[in-house]
């Protein structure tokens, strides 16, 4: 579905744009491109007094808050370097922004994200971030299940696996909401929110 509208109370939700994640090799867009586009959107949302939510994933040093369960991948509980979970400078430092720390793939489970959005009357979220098929998709699915309108900015997200990115964008996202580019969201934001 193409991008059609932004609700009067729309929030930008930025997933995992933090030091240790944006440094990873991602595709089809570089971490720097995703950060730049997300920062441009964040500035536009802030200028219109619309909420900006910065989501980061973090785990305590003891590993107790790493999600349990067996997987076929390794490394989810591996120690991380100091500062890997710090939000990138291009997005950090705005006192009006909401910061949510998650310990799972998605930003809703085990956090106060839903409460923060509902307190502000938010009915729609615009999603960006890394990784498309992990944190972004998990958050989009939960947002849809929570009854939010979902917009996914496909050129402001990327993944460690380009095939997974394309699968999410082409097959999953059209079932959860509307997709568009950064320029399309900015143009619509300007039309609908002055």
N, C-alpha and C positions, 0 to 999 in steps of 0.2 A: 504494500500500500504506500502511495506517495504521501508526503507531508502535506496535511491540509490545514491544521489549526493548532494554536497554542492557547490553552485555557488561561483565564485571567490570573490564576494563581498556579503558575508553573515553576518548578524548581529545577536547577541544573544539579545533577548528581554525578560526580567525577570519581571513578573507581580506580584506586590503587596507583595513582601517579605519584610514586614515592621513589626515593633514590635507588634502592636495590632492584626495583622492577623496571623503571624506564631505562636503566643501563643495559638490560638484557637485549639480545638480538631479536627483534620482532618484525613481523611483516603483515600486511603489505606496506604499512606506514611505519616510519622510524619512531622511536620513542620521542625524539625531539619534535617531530611533526605532530604527534598526538598531544604532547604538552603544549605546544604553541597554539594549536587549534582549541584545545580545552581552555587555555588561559584567555584567548580571545572571546570565547563564549562566556566565560566567567565574568570578564569585564563588562560585557553587554548586559548580562543578567544583573550584576551589581548596580550598574547605571540606572536600571529600571526598578531598583529596589525589590528584585525577585530573589528568592533564596538560592544560595550556592552551598552545596554540601560536598565536602571533601572526605572521601572514604579512604581509610588506610587499613591494611591488614597487618597485624602484629601478633607476636607470641612471646610470652614470658620466657626468661632465660631457663627456667626449669622445664619447659615444654609441656606443662600441665594443661595449657589451654589449646594445644594442637588437637584438631579433631581426631578422635579415635577411629579405628576401623582399618581393615586390611585393604590395600590397593595394589595394583600391579605396577605402580610407579614408585620411585624412591625419592627421598629428599624432602618430603613435606615436613618432617620433624627435625631436619638437619639444622645445626646452629647457623645463625645468620651473622654477617659482619655488623659491627657497630654502625648505627645510623641508617641501615637499609630501609627502615620503615618510616623515615622522615619524609613528609610531603615536600615535593620539589619547590624550590624558591619561587618559580614563576607563578605558583598558585597560593603559596603560604603567606601568612602575615596580614590577612584582612580580618579585622575584628568581628565583622558581621557574619562571617561564614560559619557554618556548622561543621564540626569535625566529628566523624563517627569512626570508631575503631572496631573492626570486626575480627573474628577468629575463625571464620569459615569462608567459603567461596563467596556467598551472597551477602549483601549489606543489610538485609532485613533480619535474618535469624540471629538471635542473641544480642541485638543492639536496640537502641532507642530510635532508629531511623523513622519508623512508622509514626511514633509519637511526635517526633520533631516536625515531620511534614504535616500531620493532621492539626497540630497546634497552630500552624501557620495557614491553614485552610488550603493546602496544596492538593490539587486534583490531578496534576499531570507532572511527570518527570521526564527530563531530557538527559539521556545517559551518554557518557564518554568514558574512556579509560582502557586499561590493559589488565587482563587479557580478555579479548572478545568472547571466546568460548568458555571462559571460566567465571571470573568475577562479574563481568558485564552481563553475560547471558543469565547467570544465576540471579542477579539482582533484577534483571528485566522480567524473568519468570515470576519472581516473588512480587514484584510491583504489580504485574498483571493480576495475580491471584489476590492481591490486596485491593483491587479495584481502581488502581491509578491508570490514567491514560499514559501510554509509554511512547516516547520518541527516541530513536536510536540514531546517533550521529556517526554514520559509517566511516567517515574519513577522520574521525577523532577517536578511533579505537584501533587496536592492533593485537596480535597474538604471537606467541612463541611458535605456533604452527599455522602457517598461512591457510592450509586446507581447513583447519578448524574455524578460522576466522570466516572464510567464505561459506562454510556450512552454516554457521550461525546467521550470517547476514542474508544468505539466499534462502535458507529453509526454515529457520526457527523464528527469526525476528518478524517476518511478515505475519506470523500467527499471534504475536504478542503486542504489536503496535505498528507505528509508522516509522519509516526510515527516511533519512535525508542527509545532506552534506552540511558542513559547517556554514557555508555561504547560504544555503537554503534556510537553515534555522535562523541565521542572523537577519536575512531578508524578511522572513515571516515575523520575527520578533519586532523588527522595526515597524512593520505594518500594523501589527495587533497590539503592541505595547508602547507605541510612540517612540 
